[in-house]
């Protein structure tokens, strides 16, 4: 990890850059894949799965027997762990249910807002070297609570053309409607357009690599909504001398092992803690099975020493981390001044791993600084708000003149007439 000691504010723009390739570099490839799948459907998906994933498959949908085999082969203790996580995630997301909002804005004018589920949603679950079956919990549970009718799941097959048994167990536990063995750009395109096998959906959720991120952005051009432009994982920790160096190191490595394009940042106002944390990182790294991936991520990562808490908070909000761990004595100051973050973890006993799996909060979060304008996935992500209004005779009489004046000022005579005709008929009745 590169060290920056008291960097000038003029250097911050450089420090908050992420190690991601330019999306412009990938757009032509993604566009070509989309066009092929739009016109050729399943055949194109089979070809791209062979080309990109080096797997030949002849059927995209996972059948009931394959699901049952997977479910039966998951160890009981892991099933219990997944069930415990499910219970916590369910409890937290059920608490986000809101009542219909009703208000009479003035006598005779009633307005209300009601949440309705998005009928068809697609969940993308990354595979590869670390199949993230935990992401199913984070996406399918709120989709089910929201009342989505169709919950479609796509995930890349392994070298044997199969999906991990843990993924299949979690999917059936959380009410996924259909499961497909397809990943990457082709999965996003398949859910965007629909193919002979894969239904099209109205909104796509889920993390992924840079190709998936660009594909999701491409999907939004074809009237398919996305949760957010989420890319490679990232973590920022603010720590002082009260933090445990071993804990800090383990948290940094827990994100570094996600992928070589992940980024971890340590921010501190205490230069003296750096050596102990670096020592702990080097020691723990040796025993990490994914150490080669973590080492590559650490090349793109930084340790930053800033002058004081105020400067540190300003920098952290400028960075806008996906995951943000606060491990300092002056905890309340940092918590109270969070402005931009996907999810915040407070205190030495709150590792980011807890949020990734089982504490209850959602781990599908905005990366690459998008926490400045996006929320992480939550129950409302799976709904849309519809507004209603009902105006009676008294209401239109009291409100009508204001509408007429405003419509006339905008030169929209048709709008004005829609009011004037009603007021005229009401007056004639009198």
ABEGO torsion letter per residue (X at the ends): XBBBBGBBAAAAAAAABBBBBBAAAAAAAAAAAAAAAAAAEAAAAAAAAAAAAGBBBABABBBAAAAAAAAAABBAAAAAAAAAAAAAAAAAAAAABBBBBBBBABBGBBBBBBBBBBABBBBBBBBEABBBAAAAAAAAAAAAAAGBABBBBBBBBBAAGBBBAAAAAAAAAAGBABBBBBBEAAAAAAAAAEBAABBBBABBBEBEBAAAAAAAAAAAAAGBBBABBBBBBBBBBBBBAABBAAAAAAAAAAAAAABAABBBBBBBABAAAAAAAAAAAAAAAAABAAAAAAAAAAAABBBBBBABAAAAAAAAAAAGBABBBBBBABAAAAAAABABBABBBBEAABBAAAAAAAAGBBABBBBGGAAAABBBBBAAAABBBBBBBBBBAAAAAAAAAAAAAAAAAAGBAAAAAAAAAAAAAAAAAX
